[in-house]
Amino acid sequence: MLRRLALLLALFATLSSRGEDRAQFDADRVEFGTRESIARGHARFADPDVVLTADTLRRNHVDHTVAAFGHVVLTRRATLQPANPAIRILADTLVYHEADSSFSAESVRLGAYPYFAECESASGSRTEIVLIRARVAYGEPGPWQPTFTADKVIYTPGQRLRAENSQAGIGHAQPLPFPRFQQDLTEPLLSHVSLTGGYRSSLGAFVDAGLHLPVAPGLLLGGDLGVYSARGVLAGPSGSYFGPDGGADLHGMFRTGYINDHGDKKTDILGQPVPEERGFVEWQHEQNITDNLTLAGQLNWWKDSEVLRDFRPREFFPVQEPDTFLESVYTGDNDLVSAFARFQPNSFQRVQERLPEIQFDLLPTAIGGGVDEQFTASYARLRERGPEPQLAMSTFVIVPGLPMPATSVTYGPNVTLLQADRFDAYYALSRPIAPTAWFAVTPVVGGRFTHSANAYSDPDIVASILSASSPPTRQTRTLGEIGFDAVLRTSGTFDYKNETWKIDGLRHLFTPRISYRYVKADESNRMPAIDRPVFSTYLQPLGLGDTRSADTLESSNILRLAFDNVLQTRDSVTGTRDLASLTVANDFGFSPGSRDLSGIQVVGALMPASWLQFDTYQRYAPRRFTPQEFDTGLTLHDGDAWSVRVSNNFLRDQIEDYVVDGRARLNEVYDVLTRLHYDARTSRFNEQAYGLVQNLDNTWRISYVVSLYSGPRRESHFGLNVQIEATGF
């Protein structure tokens, strides 16, 4: 009787303690004890932090641990904080400590999206997990997933992954050693990984590879390697960096390459032989130092003008003339102070250097009576340097009636062609007048003062080789400006609806604009023409203060007339949606010796639906209305199923070509693409490209492209490229 009573009291105490316990402990069979309870068969333990299942669970009531054996699965519940994501651990054996939610396990597999890890043993808590002799994969394990192995991995959930004595690679191959690997989990695992292979007649069979890996918070380092059977090996370190805010306030990148080129290098942009030792260095940087102060810069050093064109054509063709500069801007309440420096590190191009240029800009500011003032002042040390042309002439006899013997031009080292220390200032007053909501006119009066000291100018570079240079001079020039800007705003609405094109009413905005500027220049002195006009077929800025070609400003008398048209409809998301736009503009000149009419400019766009867009730029001779320039583009697409763009470029007596870019999805794995570039003036296809794109495990994109080129060009006439790019991380 006493033994039965003792057993009932012990059972009651156990049940009472379980009633106060928030954890759940159950299974097919449960043996309760005062020191230890054992659960067998679909055993399950759950508390507010984790859910633990196994074949057998042994819960110790003294040291508050739960030991799990056989088919162990521990799931740590996620919280609302990003630093506490859900984690799933599979193991052969595991011991869980209820007091601090820590654990230790053997033969572990761990999953924390999007990472998967296997290791011999693991231990940790909610804030940190340590893996011993581990293999980590991005995504589900597979033959094409990025992986690395390490003696020790420290995982901070939702924040950071650190590894010691690690090696990285793909699948089961990890050939790249990294003594210390560190990954910010808020950033991609591999910010850059690419592999390209193929054949080009100018390069031979080739393989290009690039890889960046995180080595410290905000720093990714790696390199680029290219092996070309007909040229050699191009290699160099590269990397990128970013600030703690994901790069919004600080980011940059650098890339380098060097090759001992033993192939057919041809000649450079100056007609000189390309050297055997070739290389390049590129750097880009952007930073918000404070809310008011920014810093930006880039460096482009090329050993020769063709190094990127030969080996990195994707980087070369968008920017064929490299630029090197450094700029800092301070933004005040209504003013800007900037320091800008441009350098010339390359020996094959002419650059207008600024060493440096300091500028102050006062934005339009009210000074009373409705009058606004605007002021700009700058000081710049200007220098233009470039390769020196040299005439190669032989002794010859001039025979009447016969043509002159041809002379050749070669280039020597860089020389200073133009230079000046220039102070430039512009001041203007304007008075906006808006008698109605639909009409406004703004009279403008202003002046510009330019002074150059220590100026040197050599207008005839070839002649200067045979004669003495001009001595430094001082030059001062003043310019005055008077004019106005007028705008007339009109609109009309139409109750038109079309369900097919999703048109819910129409509104036409018609805005005529008239601008006039009369500029009088003191042309007794000429500045060294360092800042001079560049070729452009578009209408240039009218305002005296907006013109960048400060050294070549002349008297002018121009009236500009423009008509802006916009057709809109209602939109349930954005409120309004533009369906079409059309702008027609023309300049009328009144200065003696200048053209009285510019080309008529027409800029238009048609976008009646999200899947259709047409844009055009046209320029016509004003009297005969013959087209001088005609550029168009038509884009059609159906989501990501297919897309096609047809475009043309026409510039009278210079360019007439047509381009077709198309892409279509065959299924979830394969896309096809094509690019055709036809030159109508020579009746040939300058470029034909046909390709197949493969999606491999939603991780890699593999492109197989065959390219055919025609016409005189440096690139190969045939190319076969196989390119691999990372897409899922």
C-alpha positions in Angstrom: 0.0 0.0 0.0 2.8 2.5 0.9 4.7 1.6 -2.4 1.6 2.3 -4.5 1.1 5.6 -2.7 4.8 6.7 -3.3 4.4 5.8 -7.0 1.2 7.8 -7.4 2.9 10.8 -5.6 5.9 10.6 -8.0 3.6 10.4 -11.0 1.6 13.4 -9.8 4.8 15.4 -9.3 5.9 14.6 -12.8 2.5 15.5 -14.3 2.5 18.7 -12.2 5.9 19.8 -13.5 4.8 19.0 -17.1 1.8 21.2 -16.5 4.0 24.2 -15.7 6.3 23.4 -18.6 5.5 25.2 -21.9 7.5 22.5 -23.9 5.7 19.6 -25.6 7.2 16.1 -25.2 5.4 13.2 -26.9 5.8 10.1 -29.0 4.3 6.8 -29.8 5.6 5.6 -26.5 6.7 7.8 -23.5 8.4 6.7 -20.3 8.2 9.4 -17.6 10.7 9.5 -14.8 11.8 11.8 -12.0 15.2 12.4 -13.6 14.7 11.5 -17.2 11.8 10.9 -19.6 12.3 8.8 -22.8 10.2 9.1 -26.0 10.4 6.4 -28.7 8.8 6.3 -32.1 8.0 9.6 -33.9 9.4 11.4 -30.8 8.8 15.2 -30.7 10.0 18.0 -28.5 8.8 21.6 -29.0 9.4 24.8 -27.1 9.1 28.5 -28.1 12.4 28.4 -30.0 12.7 25.0 -31.7 10.9 21.8 -32.8 13.0 18.7 -32.4 12.1 15.3 -33.8 13.9 11.9 -33.8 13.5 8.2 -33.5 14.4 8.5 -29.8 14.4 11.5 -27.4 15.8 11.5 -23.9 14.9 14.5 -21.8 16.9 15.1 -18.7 14.9 17.0 -16.0 18.0 17.8 -13.9 20.4 19.5 -16.5 17.5 20.4 -18.8 18.9 18.8 -21.9 17.2 16.8 -24.7 19.3 14.1 -26.4 18.1 13.0 -29.9 19.1 9.8 -31.7 18.3 8.6 -35.2 16.8 10.7 -38.0 17.2 13.9 -36.0 15.6 17.0 -37.3 15.9 20.4 -35.5 13.9 23.3 -36.8 14.6 26.7 -35.3 11.6 29.0 -35.7 12.1 32.3 -37.5 11.2 35.7 -35.9 10.3 39.0 -37.5 13.9 40.2 -37.3 16.0 39.5 -40.5 18.8 38.3 -38.2 16.7 35.4 -37.0 15.7 33.4 -40.1 14.4 29.8 -40.0 17.1 27.1 -39.8 16.7 23.4 -40.3 19.3 20.9 -39.1 19.5 17.2 -39.8 21.9 15.0 -37.8 22.6 11.5 -36.6 22.8 12.6 -32.9 22.1 16.0 -31.3 22.0 17.4 -27.8 19.8 20.5 -27.2 20.1 22.7 -24.1 16.7 24.2 -23.1 18.2 26.9 -20.9 20.0 28.9 -23.7 18.7 27.2 -26.8 22.2 26.0 -27.7 23.0 22.6 -29.3 25.8 20.2 -30.4 25.4 17.6 -33.1 27.3 15.0 -35.2 27.1 14.2 -39.0 25.1 17.4 -39.7 23.3 18.8 -42.7 22.1 22.4 -42.3 19.8 24.5 -44.4 19.3 28.3 -44.0 17.9 29.7 -47.3 19.6 30.0 -49.7 22.5 28.1 -48.2 23.0 24.4 -47.6 25.9 22.9 -45.6 27.2 19.5 -44.6 29.8 19.0 -41.8 31.2 16.4 -39.4 30.0 18.3 -36.3 28.3 21.5 -35.4 27.5 23.5 -32.3 25.9 26.8 -31.6 23.1 29.0 -30.3 20.5 31.3 -31.8 23.1 33.9 -32.5 26.0 31.8 -33.9 26.6 28.3 -35.3 30.1 26.8 -35.8 30.6 24.0 -38.4 33.6 21.8 -38.3 35.1 20.4 -41.6 32.2 21.7 -43.7 31.1 21.9 -47.3 28.7 24.8 -48.1 26.6 25.2 -51.3 24.5 28.0 -52.5 21.1 26.5 -53.1 20.3 22.8 -53.2 23.4 20.7 -53.7 24.1 19.9 -57.3 26.9 19.6 -59.9 26.7 23.2 -61.0 26.1 25.1 -57.7 28.8 27.4 -56.2 30.5 25.6 -53.2 33.3 25.9 -50.8 34.9 23.7 -48.2 36.5 24.8 -45.0 38.0 23.5 -41.8 35.8 25.8 -39.8 32.7 27.9 -40.7 31.1 30.4 -38.4 27.6 31.2 -39.4 25.8 34.3 -37.9 22.2 33.7 -38.9 21.0 36.4 -41.3 24.2 38.4 -41.1 27.5 36.8 -41.9 29.3 33.7 -43.0 33.0 33.3 -42.1 35.3 30.4 -43.1 38.9 29.5 -42.2 41.3 27.6 -44.5 38.7 27.4 -47.3 38.6 26.5 -51.0 35.9 27.6 -53.4 34.6 26.2 -56.7 31.7 24.6 -58.5 30.0 21.4 -57.4 32.6 18.9 -56.0 35.6 20.8 -57.4 37.1 23.5 -55.3 40.3 24.6 -56.9 40.5 28.2 -55.5 42.2 28.6 -52.1 41.0 31.3 -49.8 42.7 31.2 -46.3 39.9 33.4 -44.9 36.5 33.7 -46.5 33.9 36.2 -45.3 30.4 36.8 -46.7 27.9 39.4 -45.8 24.6 37.6 -46.2 22.8 40.7 -47.3 25.0 40.7 -50.4 25.2 38.2 -53.3 27.4 35.2 -52.7 29.4 35.9 -55.9 29.0 39.4 -57.1 30.7 38.5 -60.4 31.4 35.2 -61.9 31.7 34.6 -65.6 33.3 32.2 -68.1 33.6 32.7 -71.8 35.1 30.4 -74.3 35.2 30.2 -78.1 37.2 31.0 -81.2 38.0 34.2 -83.1 40.4 34.3 -86.0 42.3 37.2 -84.5 42.6 35.6 -81.0 42.5 31.9 -81.8 40.8 29.5 -79.3 40.2 31.4 -76.1 38.9 31.1 -72.5 38.0 34.2 -70.4 37.1 33.8 -66.7 36.3 36.3 -64.0 35.5 35.8 -60.3 35.0 38.0 -57.2 34.7 36.6 -53.7 34.0 38.4 -50.4 37.1 38.7 -48.2 35.9 41.4 -45.8 32.7 43.4 -45.1 32.1 45.5 -48.1 35.1 44.2 -50.1 35.1 41.6 -52.9 38.4 40.6 -54.5 39.3 38.3 -57.3 40.7 38.5 -60.8 40.2 38.1 -64.5 42.1 35.6 -66.6 42.1 35.2 -70.4 44.0 32.5 -72.3 44.2 33.1 -76.1 46.0 30.5 -78.3 47.1 33.1 -80.8 48.0 35.9 -78.4 49.0 34.8 -74.9 47.6 35.1 -71.4 45.8 38.3 -70.2 45.5 38.4 -66.4 45.1 40.9 -63.6 43.5 41.4 -60.2 40.0 43.0 -59.9 37.4 43.8 -57.3 34.7 46.0 -55.9 33.8 47.6 -52.7 30.7 49.2 -51.1 29.7 50.9 -47.9 27.6 49.5 -45.0 24.4 50.8 -46.4 24.5 48.4 -49.4 26.5 50.9 -51.5 24.1 53.8 -51.6 26.7 56.2 -50.1 29.9 54.4 -51.2 30.7 52.0 -54.0 33.5 51.4 -56.5 35.3 48.9 -58.6 38.7 48.3 -60.2 39.9 46.0 -63.0 43.4 45.4 -64.5 45.0 43.3 -67.1 48.5 42.6 -68.6 49.6 40.5 -71.6 52.8 39.8 -73.5 51.1 39.7 -76.9 52.9 37.5 -79.4 50.2 37.6 -82.1 49.3 39.8 -85.0 48.8 43.1 -83.2 48.4 45.4 -86.2 48.5 49.2 -85.7 47.0 51.5 -83.2 44.8 54.6 -83.7 47.8 56.6 -84.7 49.0 54.1 -87.3 51.9 53.0 -85.2 52.7 49.3 -84.4 51.0 48.0 -81.2 53.7 47.1 -78.6 54.2 43.6 -77.4 53.8 44.6 -73.7 50.1 45.5 -73.3 47.9 46.3 -70.3 45.2 48.4 -68.8 44.0 49.7 -65.4 40.4 50.9 -64.7 39.0 52.3 -61.5 35.6 53.9 -60.7 34.5 55.5 -57.4 31.3 57.2 -56.1 30.8 58.4 -52.6 28.5 60.6 -50.5 30.9 61.9 -47.9 28.2 63.9 -46.1 24.7 64.9 -47.0 26.2 68.0 -48.8 29.5 66.7 -50.1 30.1 64.1 -52.8 33.2 62.6 -54.5 33.4 60.8 -57.8 36.2 59.7 -60.0 37.5 57.3 -62.5 40.8 56.2 -64.0 41.4 54.6 -67.4 45.0 53.9 -68.3 45.5 51.9 -71.5 49.0 51.0 -72.7 47.7 51.3 -76.3 44.5 52.4 -77.9 43.4 48.9 -78.9 44.0 46.8 -75.8 40.4 46.8 -74.7 39.1 46.5 -78.2 41.1 43.4 -78.8 40.4 41.6 -75.6 37.4 43.3 -73.8 35.1 44.5 -76.7 32.0 44.7 -74.4 33.8 47.3 -72.3 35.4 49.1 -75.3 32.5 49.9 -77.7 30.3 51.8 -75.2 33.2 54.2 -74.4 35.9 54.3 -77.0 37.8 57.3 -75.7 38.8 56.7 -72.0 38.3 59.4 -69.5 40.2 60.0 -66.2 38.9 62.6 -63.7 38.2 63.3 -60.1 35.3 65.6 -58.9 34.0 66.8 -55.6 30.8 68.9 -55.2 29.5 70.7 -52.1 25.8 71.6 -52.2 24.6 74.6 -50.2 21.2 75.9 -49.7 21.1 77.6 -53.1 24.6 77.2 -54.4 27.2 74.7 -55.5 31.0 74.6 -55.1 32.9 72.1 -57.1 36.4 71.0 -57.8 37.1 69.1 -60.9 40.3 67.6 -62.3 40.8 65.8 -65.6 44.0 64.1 -66.5 45.6 62.4 -69.6 47.3 59.2 -68.6 47.3 57.8 -72.1 49.8 58.6 -74.9 47.5 58.1 -77.9 44.8 60.7 -77.4 44.3 64.4 -77.1 42.7 65.5 -73.8 41.6 68.9 -72.5 43.1 68.6 -69.0 41.9 70.6 -66.0 44.5 70.8 -63.3 42.1 71.6 -61.7 39.0 73.6 -62.2 37.3 75.3 -59.2 33.8 76.6 -59.8 31.1 78.4 -57.8 27.4 78.3 -59.0 24.7 80.5 -57.5 21.4 79.1 -58.6 18.6 81.5 -59.6 17.9 83.5 -56.5 15.2 86.2 -55.9 16.7 89.6 -55.1 13.4 91.6 -54.9 10.9 93.0 -57.3 10.4 89.6 -58.9 13.9 89.7 -60.3 16.2 86.6 -60.1 20.0 86.6 -60.2 22.3 83.9 -61.4 26.1 83.8 -61.1 28.8 81.4 -62.0 32.6 81.8 -61.6 35.4 79.4 -62.2 39.2 79.2 -62.3 40.8 76.5 -64.3 44.4 75.6 -65.2 43.9 74.2 -68.7 46.2 72.2 -70.8 45.7 70.1 -73.9 48.3 67.5 -74.6 48.5 64.9 -77.3 50.8 63.0 -79.6 53.0 65.3 -81.7 52.6 64.8 -85.5 55.8 64.6 -87.4 56.2 64.9 -91.2 58.3 62.2 -92.9 59.7 64.0 -96.0 62.3 62.9 -98.5 64.3 65.1 -101.0 62.3 65.4 -104.2 62.1 67.5 -107.3 58.9 69.2 -108.2 58.0 68.6 -111.9 55.4 71.0 -113.4 52.2 69.1 -114.3 52.9 66.2 -112.1 51.3 65.7 -108.6 53.3 66.4 -105.5 55.0 63.4 -103.9 53.0 62.1 -100.9 54.3 62.8 -97.4 53.5 60.6 -94.4 52.7 61.7 -90.9 54.0 59.9 -87.9 53.5 60.7 -84.2 56.1 61.5 -81.6 55.7 61.8 -77.8 53.0 63.9 -76.1 53.6 67.6 -76.3 51.6 70.5 -74.9 49.5 71.9 -77.8 47.4 74.4 -75.9 47.5 75.8 -72.4 46.0 78.7 -70.3 45.2 79.8 -66.8 41.6 80.9 -67.3 39.2 82.8 -65.1 35.6 82.8 -66.4 32.5 84.4 -64.8 28.9 84.8 -65.9 26.2 87.0 -64.3 22.5 87.3 -65.4 19.3 88.9 -64.2 15.9 87.5 -65.2 12.3 88.6 -64.4 9.6 85.9 -64.9 6.3 87.5 -65.9 3.2 85.3 -65.8 0.0 87.4 -66.4 -2.0 84.2 -66.7 -1.6 80.5 -65.9 -1.2 79.7 -69.6 1.4 82.3 -70.6 4.8 83.2 -69.2 7.7 85.2 -70.5 11.1 85.7 -68.9 13.4 88.5 -70.1 17.1 87.8 -69.5 20.1 90.1 -69.5 23.6 88.9 -68.7 27.3 89.2 -69.3 30.4 86.9 -69.4 34.0 87.8 -68.6 36.9 85.6 -69.6 40.6 86.2 -68.9 43.4 83.9 -69.9 47.0 84.2 -68.5 50.1 82.3 -69.5 48.3 81.3 -72.6 49.9 79.3 -75.4 48.2 78.4 -78.6 49.5 76.6 -81.7 46.7 76.7 -84.3 48.8 74.8 -86.9 50.3 71.8 -85.2 52.2 70.5 -88.2 53.7 73.9 -89.0 54.8 74.4 -85.4 57.2 71.5 -85.8 59.2 73.6 -88.2 59.0 76.9 -86.4 59.4 78.4 -82.9 56.5 78.3 -80.5 54.4 81.3 -79.8 55.3 83.1 -76.6 52.8 83.2 -73.7 50.2 85.9 -73.9 47.4 87.5 -71.8 43.9 87.8 -73.3 40.7 89.2 -72.0 37.3 89.0 -73.6 33.8 90.3 -72.6 30.4 89.3 -73.9 27.0 90.7 -73.3 23.6 88.9 -73.6 20.0 90.0 -73.9 17.0 87.9 -74.7 13.9 86.2 -73.4 12.2 82.8 -73.0 8.4 82.6 -73.6 6.0 79.7 -73.2 2.3 79.3 -74.1 0.5 76.4 -72.5 -2.7 75.1 -74.0 -4.6 71.8 -73.6 -7.7 70.1 -74.9 -9.6 67.0 -73.7 -11.5 64.4 -75.7 -14.0 61.8 -74.4 -12.6 58.9 -76.3 -12.3 55.4 -74.9 -10.8 52.2 -76.3 -10.7 49.0 -74.3 -8.2 47.3 -76.6 -5.5 50.0 -76.1 -6.7 50.8 -72.5 -7.5 54.4 -73.4 -9.8 56.2 -70.9 -10.1 59.7 -72.4 -7.5 61.8 -74.2 -5.7 65.0 -73.2 -3.6 66.9 -75.7 -0.9 69.3 -74.3 0.3 71.8 -76.9 3.1 74.1 -75.8 4.7 76.6 -78.2 8.1 78.0 -77.0 10.0 81.0 -78.2 13.6 81.8 -77.1 15.7 84.7 -78.3 19.4 85.5 -77.5 21.5 88.4 -78.8 25.1 88.0 -77.8 27.7 90.6 -78.5 31.4 89.6 -78.2 34.6 91.5 -78.0 36.4 89.6 -80.7 39.6 91.7 -80.7 41.3 88.9 -78.6 41.3 85.2 -79.3 41.5 82.6 -76.5 43.4 79.4 -76.9 40.7 77.1 -78.2 40.8 74.4 -75.5 37.1 74.3 -74.7 35.7 74.3 -78.2 32.5 73.0 -79.8 32.2 69.2 -80.5 30.3 67.7 -83.4 26.6 67.4 -82.8 23.5 67.5 -85.0 21.2 68.7 -82.2 20.4 72.3 -81.4 22.9 73.7 -79.0 22.1 75.7 -75.8 21.2 79.3 -76.5 22.0 80.9 -73.1 25.4 82.5 -72.8 25.9 80.9 -69.4 25.0 77.4 -70.6 27.6 77.2 -73.4 30.6 75.0 -72.5 32.8 76.0 -75.5 33.9 79.1 -73.6 37.1 79.7 -75.7 35.3 80.0 -79.0 32.3 82.1 -78.1 31.3 84.6 -80.8 28.6 87.2 -81.5 25.3 85.6 -82.3 21.7 86.7 -82.9 19.3 83.7 -82.8 15.6 83.1 -82.4 14.5 79.6 -81.5 10.9 78.4 -82.1 9.7 75.0 -80.7 6.4 73.2 -80.5 5.9 70.5 -77.9 3.0 68.1 -78.2 2.0 65.4 -75.6 -1.0 63.1 -75.9 -2.0 61.5 -72.5 -4.8 59.2 -71.1 -5.9 58.3 -67.6 -4.1 55.5 -65.8 -5.4 53.7 -62.7 -1.9 53.3 -61.3 0.1 56.5 -62.2 -2.8 58.8 -62.8 -1.8 59.7 -66.3 0.1 57.9 -69.1 1.8 59.4 -72.1 0.6 57.9 -75.4 2.7 60.0 -77.8 5.0 63.0 -77.9 6.2 65.2 -80.7 8.6 68.2 -80.6 9.5 70.4 -83.7 12.2 73.0 -83.3 14.2 75.4 -85.5 16.7 78.2 -85.1 16.6 81.4 -87.1 19.9 83.3 -87.3 20.3 87.0 -87.9 24.0 87.5 -87.7 26.0 88.5 -90.8 27.9 85.6 -92.3 25.9 82.9 -90.3 23.2 80.5 -91.5 19.8 82.1 -91.3 18.1 78.8 -90.7 19.2 75.7 -88.9 18.1 72.2 -89.7 14.5 71.5 -88.7 14.6 69.2 -85.7 11.8 66.6 -85.1 11.8 64.4 -82.0 8.9 62.0 -81.5 7.8 58.9 -79.6 4.8 56.7 -79.7 4.0 54.3 -76.8 0.3 53.4 -76.9 0.8 50.2 -74.9 3.4 48.7 -72.6 4.5 46.2 -75.3 5.0 48.8 -78.1 7.3 51.8 -78.4 8.4 53.8 -81.4 10.9 56.7 -81.2 12.4 58.9 -83.9 14.8 61.8 -84.4 14.7 63.7 -87.7 16.5 66.7 -89.1 15.6 68.3 -92.4 17.1 70.9 -94.6 14.9 74.0 -94.0 14.1 75.1 -97.5 13.9 71.9 -99.6 12.8 69.9 -96.6 15.1 67.0 -97.6 16.1 64.7 -94.7 19.6 65.2 -93.4 19.3 62.8 -90.5 16.7 60.2 -89.8 17.0 57.8 -86.8 14.2 55.5 -85.7 13.6 52.6 -83.4 10.6 50.2 -83.0 10.4 47.9 -80.0 7.9 45.1 -79.6 7.8 42.6 -76.8 5.5 40.1 -75.1 6.6 40.0 -71.5 9.7 37.8 -71.4 8.4 35.5 -74.1 9.9 37.4 -77.0 11.1 40.8 -78.0 12.3 42.5 -81.2 13.8 45.9 -81.9 14.2 47.3 -85.4 16.2 50.6 -85.7 18.0 52.6 -88.4 20.5 55.4 -88.5 20.8 57.8 -91.5 23.1 60.7 -91.8 23.3 62.1 -95.3 26.5 61.1 -97.2 27.9 59.3 -94.2 25.7 56.7 -92.6 22.8 54.5 -93.7 22.4 51.3 -91.7 19.7 49.1 -90.2 19.8 46.9 -87.1 17.5 44.1 -85.9 17.8 42.7 -82.4 15.5 39.8 -81.5 15.0 37.3 -78.7 12.5 34.5 -78.2 11.9 32.0 -75.4 11.5 28.4 -76.6 10.8 26.9 -73.2 11.9 27.2 -69.5 15.5 26.2 -70.5 16.3 27.7 -73.9 16.1 31.1 -75.6 17.2 32.1 -79.1 18.6 35.4 -80.2 19.8 37.2 -83.3 21.4 40.5 -84.3 21.6 41.8 -87.8 23.5 45.0 -88.8 23.1 46.0 -92.4 25.0 48.8 -94.1 22.9 50.0 -97.1 25.7 52.3 -98.5 28.0 49.3 -99.0 25.2 46.7 -99.5 26.6 44.3 -96.9 25.9 42.9 -93.4 28.5 44.4 -91.1 27.5 42.0 -88.4 25.4 38.9 -88.1 25.0 37.1 -84.8 22.9 34.0 -84.1 22.7 32.5 -80.6 21.2 30.0 -78.2 20.8 30.8 -74.5 20.5 28.0 -71.9 19.2 28.3 -68.3 21.2 25.8 -66.2 19.5 25.0 -62.9 18.3 28.6 -62.5 21.9 29.4 -61.5 23.9 29.8 -64.7 23.1 31.4 -68.1 25.1 29.8 -70.9 25.1 31.6 -74.3 26.2 30.0 -77.5 26.7 32.7 -80.2 28.1 32.6 -83.7 29.1 36.0 -85.2 30.0 36.9 -88.8 31.5 40.3 -89.6 32.1 42.0 -93.0 34.0 45.0 -94.1 37.3 46.5 -93.1 37.6 46.2 -89.3 40.0 45.2 -86.7 37.8 42.4 -85.2 37.7 38.9 -86.6 35.4 38.1 -89.5 34.2 35.0 -87.7 33.6 34.4 -84.0 32.2 31.5 -81.9 31.5 32.4 -78.2 30.3 30.3 -75.4 29.7 32.5 -72.3 28.7 31.4 -68.8 27.2 34.0 -66.4 25.9 33.7 -62.9 22.2 34.5 -62.6 20.8 33.2 -59.3 23.2 34.7 -56.7 
